Amino acid sequence: MKRLLATTLALLATVNMSLACTAVDLVAKDGSVVAGRTMEWAFDMKWQLVSQPKGTELTLVAPAALDLPAHKVTTKYPVVGVNAGIIPGGALLDGQNSEGLSMSGNFLPGFTQYQTVTKDDKEYQTVLTFGSWALGSFATVAELRAALKTMKVWADDTLATGPTPATIHFVFVDRSGAGIVVEYVGGEVQIHDNVAHVLTNAPTYDWHLNNVRNYLSLSTVGVSSREVADVNVTELGQGGGMLGMPGDYTPPSRFVRATVLRHNATQPEDVGAAAQTVAHILNNVDIPIGIAQFHQKDGTLGSDYTQWIVVKDLTNNKLMIADYDNRLNYLTIDLAPLFAQTKPAARLVTELPYPKTSAGAEVLAP
């Protein structure tokens, strides 16, 4: 009972403080795989679109107190992703590699406890290098899953992580559509098959799957009419089968909403339609500034909001990205030239060359 109470209190606390991210992926009828995610935060993290060339040298370290040697790892695959410029070292929180492996890192406060590195361990790294290592070293989810069995991932107060602790869980999907969720809970790595093809924030993935069972009554088909006494009462409009689907922006509600939409939307025919479907699903968890507010330490109100969205074509190595001010005009990037570069590059997400919309309204002939 005490353990249950403690878990419940932790859940309530973290739901209120969790920064909101939502990831979803799907497979089109032609086998194309598309993965997308939103990134919500309450202040400017100086997000950068970055490229990590093949052959990048990564330095994997243990806690300094252990006096263990650092390991140099040379990446096998080029990577393009997004990092937070205010976090030293350029930790990737989202990205994809040339082989079609995608990663999204989502905030998991209150539940994340990374592994403990000991003197006897041979493979270790901080969570800040994890994204670059995973995407730079592996082509498939299966390869990564095998490597996680021996790799220790750690974080403590000695890491420079910026204004927010690096308590993160990760979702990976590859070009085949296979996906896993990687979490560090109780000092152990937990790997879940991503059967929902969705990830949000706290609590842990298994909790979210159990919570979806509360919404089995939701349906794409509503009740069109019903006889009440001698009166035929008809529906007010379509969509009544979804009555009861949660509409708030907490992580559990976003997980339910995205899961219901992902598994009930008509399967798209091809990659273009798949990208549109993913974007439509993500529109349902988009947060405008001023909607998800909270009290800051100085007494003023802050607001979580959707700072950027990516939609990743893992089959054809393309990326669509939009920041808060450019939601009507995604920038589509062919990643092949970036993957071919031999030097790293970075550019602020807010300064990307988004397509410009017309200043005036288009006039159509009658």
C-alpha positions, 0 to 999 in steps of 0.5 A: 500500500505504501509503495502504491501511494508513493507511486501515485503521488509521484505520478500526480507530481510529474504529470503537472510538471512534465514538459510535453512531447509526443511521438508517433510512427506508422507504416503505409500500405506500400511499406513506407515508414514515417515517424514524427514528433512534437517538441514542447518546452517552456523557454528557448532551448536554442534548438539546432538542426545538426548533421553528424557525419559518418566517421565522427569520433565520440568520447564515451566516459564513466563518472570521473570518480571511478577513474575509468578510461574514456572510450573513443567510438567512430560512427558508422552512419551519418546522422541528422537531428535536433539538439538543444544548443544550451546543453553543453556537448550537443546532445541529440534529442531527435534524429535519423540516420542514413539507414532509416533508424529514427530516435526521439527523446522525450522527457520522463521526470520522476521515474528516470533513474539511470544505471550505476557504472562500476569499476568492473564495467567495460562499456559505459557512456553518459545520457548526453552521448546516447543519441549520437552513439545509437544513431551513429552506430546502428542500422536497425532496432534489432542491432541497437536492442542487442547492444543495450544489454552490455552498455551502461548509461549514466547521469548524475549532478556532475553532468552539465545538462542545462536548466533541466535534468536529463531525465529522458526515455527514447523511442526508436523505429527503423525502416522496417517499421520495428520500434522499441521504447528504451527507459531507465527505471530503478537503475535498470534498462527497460526495453519495450516493444512499441506496440502503440507506436506512440510515446509521450512523457511520464509515467513509464511506457507500461503504465500508459499501455495499461491506461489505454485500457480505460478507453476501449469503448471509444469507436470511430462509429457513433450512434446515429439515432435511438428511440427514447419513449416514442421519440426518435432522437438523432445525433447532433453530428458525426464523431460521437463514438469518440465522446470521452476521449481526453482532450487535455495536454497531460502526457497520459491524455496525449498518449491516449489521444495519439494512440486512438488516432494512430490505430483508427485512422485509415492506413495511408497508401504511400509515403506522401499520404503517411506523412500527411497522416502523421502530421494530422495526428500531431496536430491533435497534440499541438499546444499554442502559447498560453494554453498549458500554463504554470506558476514559475518561481518568481510568481509569473506564469510560464507556458509550455508550447510546441516549439517545433515538429518533425516528420521523418520519411525513413524510407527515402531519407527526407525530413519535414520540419516546422517551428512555432512560427511556421506551422503552415509552411514546413521545410522539406529537406532531402537528407542525402546531401547532408549525409554526404558531408564530411564536416559537422554543421548546425543551424538554429531551427528558428533560422531555417529557410522556411517557405514564405507564404504569400503576403496577399490572398490568392484570387481565383478566377470564377 
